[in-house]
Amino acid sequence: MKKYVFMLGIIMMSLLVLSIKPSYGMEVINTKEVNVYSTDFLNYVKENNLHNIKRICVEEYCDTLRGSSISKSFERFMKNYKEYLIDKVGEEQAIASYVKGFVITKIETLE
């Protein structure tokens, strides 16, 4: 009888473990569609009180923000996007887009 109770306990524990969905340490990502120029991005973040920004997208180019503050992270994003544009459309158009500003289309935040 003890053997059956023990086996039933193992089966129930196995079913419990299998019913838990893995999270892989990831947090929920919320996507917000926006239409903000890069020159106004930091003001937009302050006005809308956005925190924990994970990624920024410009049309088909997306990049993860890395850095200690949002301003430093955004500077790094702009540098990476400029390098992407140089490879895609050429240096002259990339610099023009960098100086005039470009439209940020999507912001992904963690919650």
MODELLER restraints for C-alpha pairs under 7 A, 6 or more apart:
rsr = mdl.restraints
at = mdl.atoms
rsr.add(forms.Gaussian(group=physical.xy_distance, feature=features.Distance(at['CA:27:A'], at['CA:110:A']), mean=6.19, stdev=0.5))
rsr.add(forms.Gaussian(group=physical.xy_distance, feature=features.Distance(at['CA:27:A'], at['CA:111:A']), mean=6.40, stdev=0.5))
rsr.add(forms.Gaussian(group=physical.xy_distance, feature=features.Distance(at['CA:28:A'], at['CA:110:A']), mean=5.75, stdev=0.5))
rsr.add(forms.Gaussian(group=physical.xy_distance, feature=features.Distance(at['CA:28:A'], at['CA:111:A']), mean=5.55, stdev=0.5))
rsr.add(forms.Gaussian(group=physical.xy_distance, feature=features.Distance(at['CA:29:A'], at['CA:108:A']), mean=6.27, stdev=0.5))
rsr.add(forms.Gaussian(group=physical.xy_distance, feature=features.Distance(at['CA:29:A'], at['CA:109:A']), mean=5.57, stdev=0.5))
rsr.add(forms.Gaussian(group=physical.xy_distance, feature=features.Distance(at['CA:29:A'], at['CA:110:A']), mean=4.76, stdev=0.5))
rsr.add(forms.Gaussian(group=physical.xy_distance, feature=features.Distance(at['CA:29:A'], at['CA:111:A']), mean=6.49, stdev=0.5))
rsr.add(forms.Gaussian(group=physical.xy_distance, feature=features.Distance(at['CA:30:A'], at['CA:108:A']), mean=5.51, stdev=0.5))
rsr.add(forms.Gaussian(group=physical.xy_distance, feature=features.Distance(at['CA:30:A'], at['CA:109:A']), mean=5.26, stdev=0.5))
rsr.add(forms.Gaussian(group=physical.xy_distance, feature=features.Distance(at['CA:30:A'], at['CA:110:A']), mean=6.32, stdev=0.5))
rsr.add(forms.Gaussian(group=physical.xy_distance, feature=features.Distance(at['CA:31:A'], at['CA:106:A']), mean=6.87, stdev=0.5))
rsr.add(forms.Gaussian(group=physical.xy_distance, feature=features.Distance(at['CA:31:A'], at['CA:107:A']), mean=5.89, stdev=0.5))
rsr.add(forms.Gaussian(group=physical.xy_distance, feature=features.Distance(at['CA:31:A'], at['CA:108:A']), mean=4.46, stdev=0.5))
rsr.add(forms.Gaussian(group=physical.xy_distance, feature=features.Distance(at['CA:31:A'], at['CA:109:A']), mean=6.55, stdev=0.5))
rsr.add(forms.Gaussian(group=physical.xy_distance, feature=features.Distance(at['CA:32:A'], at['CA:106:A']), mean=5.71, stdev=0.5))
rsr.add(forms.Gaussian(group=physical.xy_distance, feature=features.Distance(at['CA:32:A'], at['CA:107:A']), mean=5.25, stdev=0.5))
rsr.add(forms.Gaussian(group=physical.xy_distance, feature=features.Distance(at['CA:32:A'], at['CA:108:A']), mean=6.21, stdev=0.5))
rsr.add(forms.Gaussian(group=physical.xy_distance, feature=features.Distance(at['CA:33:A'], at['CA:105:A']), mean=5.90, stdev=0.5))
rsr.add(forms.Gaussian(group=physical.xy_distance, feature=features.Distance(at['CA:33:A'], at['CA:106:A']), mean=4.59, stdev=0.5))
rsr.add(forms.Gaussian(group=physical.xy_distance, feature=features.Distance(at['CA:33:A'], at['CA:107:A']), mean=6.55, stdev=0.5))
rsr.add(forms.Gaussian(group=physical.xy_distance, feature=features.Distance(at['CA:34:A'], at['CA:104:A']), mean=6.80, stdev=0.5))
rsr.add(forms.Gaussian(group=physical.xy_distance, feature=features.Distance(at['CA:34:A'], at['CA:105:A']), mean=4.99, stdev=0.5))
rsr.add(forms.Gaussian(group=physical.xy_distance, feature=features.Distance(at['CA:34:A'], at['CA:106:A']), mean=5.45, stdev=0.5))
rsr.add(forms.Gaussian(group=physical.xy_distance, feature=features.Distance(at['CA:35:A'], at['CA:103:A']), mean=6.17, stdev=0.5))
rsr.add(forms.Gaussian(group=physical.xy_distance, feature=features.Distance(at['CA:35:A'], at['CA:104:A']), mean=5.82, stdev=0.5))
rsr.add(forms.Gaussian(group=physical.xy_distance, feature=features.Distance(at['CA:35:A'], at['CA:105:A']), mean=5.15, stdev=0.5))
rsr.add(forms.Gaussian(group=physical.xy_distance, feature=features.Distance(at['CA:36:A'], at['CA:103:A']), mean=5.44, stdev=0.5))
rsr.add(forms.Gaussian(group=physical.xy_distance, feature=features.Distance(at['CA:36:A'], at['CA:104:A']), mean=5.23, stdev=0.5))
rsr.add(forms.Gaussian(group=physical.xy_distance, feature=features.Distance(at['CA:36:A'], at['CA:105:A']), mean=6.92, stdev=0.5))
rsr.add(forms.Gaussian(group=physical.xy_distance, feature=features.Distance(at['CA:37:A'], at['CA:101:A']), mean=5.94, stdev=0.5))
rsr.add(forms.Gaussian(group=physical.xy_distance, feature=features.Distance(at['CA:37:A'], at['CA:102:A']), mean=5.36, stdev=0.5))
rsr.add(forms.Gaussian(group=physical.xy_distance, feature=features.Distance(at['CA:37:A'], at['CA:103:A']), mean=4.40, stdev=0.5))
rsr.add(forms.Gaussian(group=physical.xy_distance, feature=features.Distance(at['CA:37:A'], at['CA:104:A']), mean=5.94, stdev=0.5))
rsr.add(forms.Gaussian(group=physical.xy_distance, feature=features.Distance(at['CA:38:A'], at['CA:101:A']), mean=5.20, stdev=0.5))
rsr.add(forms.Gaussian(group=physical.xy_distance, feature=features.Distance(at['CA:38:A'], at['CA:102:A']), mean=5.42, stdev=0.5))
rsr.add(forms.Gaussian(group=physical.xy_distance, feature=features.Distance(at['CA:38:A'], at['CA:103:A']), mean=6.12, stdev=0.5))
rsr.add(forms.Gaussian(group=physical.xy_distance, feature=features.Distance(at['CA:38:A'], at['CA:104:A']), mean=6.43, stdev=0.5))
rsr.add(forms.Gaussian(group=physical.xy_distance, feature=features.Distance(at['CA:39:A'], at['CA:101:A']), mean=5.73, stdev=0.5))
rsr.add(forms.Gaussian(group=physical.xy_distance, feature=features.Distance(at['CA:52:A'], at['CA:109:A']), mean=5.53, stdev=0.5))
rsr.add(forms.Gaussian(group=physical.xy_distance, feature=features.Distance(at['CA:52:A'], at['CA:110:A']), mean=5.49, stdev=0.5))
rsr.add(forms.Gaussian(group=physical.xy_distance, feature=features.Distance(at['CA:53:A'], at['CA:108:A']), mean=5.99, stdev=0.5))
rsr.add(forms.Gaussian(group=physical.xy_distance, feature=features.Distance(at['CA:53:A'], at['CA:109:A']), mean=4.29, stdev=0.5))
rsr.add(forms.Gaussian(group=physical.xy_distance, feature=features.Distance(at['CA:53:A'], at['CA:110:A']), mean=6.42, stdev=0.5))
rsr.add(forms.Gaussian(group=physical.xy_distance, feature=features.Distance(at['CA:54:A'], at['CA:64:A']), mean=5.73, stdev=0.5))
rsr.add(forms.Gaussian(group=physical.xy_distance, feature=features.Distance(at['CA:54:A'], at['CA:65:A']), mean=5.78, stdev=0.5))
rsr.add(forms.Gaussian(group=physical.xy_distance, feature=features.Distance(at['CA:54:A'], at['CA:108:A']), mean=5.51, stdev=0.5))
rsr.add(forms.Gaussian(group=physical.xy_distance, feature=features.Distance(at['CA:54:A'], at['CA:109:A']), mean=5.10, stdev=0.5))
rsr.add(forms.Gaussian(group=physical.xy_distance, feature=features.Distance(at['CA:54:A'], at['CA:110:A']), mean=6.30, stdev=0.5))
rsr.add(forms.Gaussian(group=physical.xy_distance, feature=features.Distance(at['CA:55:A'], at['CA:62:A']), mean=6.69, stdev=0.5))
rsr.add(forms.Gaussian(group=physical.xy_distance, feature=features.Distance(at['CA:55:A'], at['CA:63:A']), mean=5.55, stdev=0.5))
rsr.add(forms.Gaussian(group=physical.xy_distance, feature=features.Distance(at['CA:55:A'], at['CA:64:A']), mean=4.29, stdev=0.5))
rsr.add(forms.Gaussian(group=physical.xy_distance, feature=features.Distance(at['CA:55:A'], at['CA:65:A']), mean=5.65, stdev=0.5))
rsr.add(forms.Gaussian(group=physical.xy_distance, feature=features.Distance(at['CA:55:A'], at['CA:107:A']), mean=5.97, stdev=0.5))
rsr.add(forms.Gaussian(group=physical.xy_distance, feature=features.Distance(at['CA:55:A'], at['CA:108:A']), mean=5.05, stdev=0.5))
rsr.add(forms.Gaussian(group=physical.xy_distance, feature=features.Distance(at['CA:56:A'], at['CA:62:A']), mean=5.66, stdev=0.5))
rsr.add(forms.Gaussian(group=physical.xy_distance, feature=features.Distance(at['CA:56:A'], at['CA:63:A']), mean=5.78, stdev=0.5))
rsr.add(forms.Gaussian(group=physical.xy_distance, feature=features.Distance(at['CA:56:A'], at['CA:64:A']), mean=6.60, stdev=0.5))
rsr.add(forms.Gaussian(group=physical.xy_distance, feature=features.Distance(at['CA:56:A'], at['CA:106:A']), mean=5.90, stdev=0.5))
rsr.add(forms.Gaussian(group=physical.xy_distance, feature=features.Distance(at['CA:56:A'], at['CA:107:A']), mean=4.77, stdev=0.5))
rsr.add(forms.Gaussian(group=physical.xy_distance, feature=features.Distance(at['CA:56:A'], at['CA:108:A']), mean=6.38, stdev=0.5))
rsr.add(forms.Gaussian(group=physical.xy_distance, feature=features.Distance(at['CA:57:A'], at['CA:63:A']), mean=6.52, stdev=0.5))
rsr.add(forms.Gaussian(group=physical.xy_distance, feature=features.Distance(at['CA:57:A'], at['CA:104:A']), mean=6.02, stdev=0.5))
rsr.add(forms.Gaussian(group=physical.xy_distance, feature=features.Distance(at['CA:57:A'], at['CA:105:A']), mean=5.82, stdev=0.5))
rsr.add(forms.Gaussian(group=physical.xy_distance, feature=features.Distance(at['CA:57:A'], at['CA:106:A']), mean=4.96, stdev=0.5))
rsr.add(forms.Gaussian(group=physical.xy_distance, feature=features.Distance(at['CA:57:A'], at['CA:107:A']), mean=6.41, stdev=0.5))
rsr.add(forms.Gaussian(group=physical.xy_distance, feature=features.Distance(at['CA:58:A'], at['CA:103:A']), mean=6.40, stdev=0.5))
rsr.add(forms.Gaussian(group=physical.xy_distance, feature=features.Distance(at['CA:58:A'], at['CA:104:A']), mean=4.75, stdev=0.5))
rsr.add(forms.Gaussian(group=physical.xy_distance, feature=features.Distance(at['CA:58:A'], at['CA:105:A']), mean=5.31, stdev=0.5))
rsr.add(forms.Gaussian(group=physical.xy_distance, feature=features.Distance(at['CA:58:A'], at['CA:106:A']), mean=6.90, stdev=0.5))
rsr.add(forms.Gaussian(group=physical.xy_distance, feature=features.Distance(at['CA:59:A'], at['CA:105:A']), mean=6.06, stdev=0.5))
rsr.add(forms.Gaussian(group=physical.xy_distance, feature=features.Distance(at['CA:63:A'], at['CA:77:A']), mean=6.86, stdev=0.5))
rsr.add(forms.Gaussian(group=physical.xy_distance, feature=features.Distance(at['CA:65:A'], at['CA:73:A']), mean=5.36, stdev=0.5))
rsr.add(forms.Gaussian(group=physical.xy_distance, feature=features.Distance(at['CA:65:A'], at['CA:74:A']), mean=6.93, stdev=0.5))
rsr.add(forms.Gaussian(group=physical.xy_distance, feature=features.Distance(at['CA:65:A'], at['CA:77:A']), mean=6.66, stdev=0.5))
rsr.add(forms.Gaussian(group=physical.xy_distance, feature=features.Distance(at['CA:66:A'], at['CA:73:A']), mean=5.28, stdev=0.5))
rsr.add(forms.Gaussian(group=physical.xy_distance, feature=features.Distance(at['CA:67:A'], at['CA:73:A']), mean=4.77, stdev=0.5))
rsr.add(forms.Gaussian(group=physical.xy_distance, feature=features.Distance(at['CA:82:A'], at['CA:94:A']), mean=5.91, stdev=0.5))
rsr.add(forms.Gaussian(group=physical.xy_distance, feature=features.Distance(at['CA:82:A'], at['CA:98:A']), mean=6.52, stdev=0.5))
rsr.add(forms.Gaussian(group=physical.xy_distance, feature=features.Distance(at['CA:85:A'], at['CA:94:A']), mean=5.14, stdev=0.5))
rsr.add(forms.Gaussian(group=physical.xy_distance, feature=features.Distance(at['CA:86:A'], at['CA:94:A']), mean=5.42, stdev=0.5))
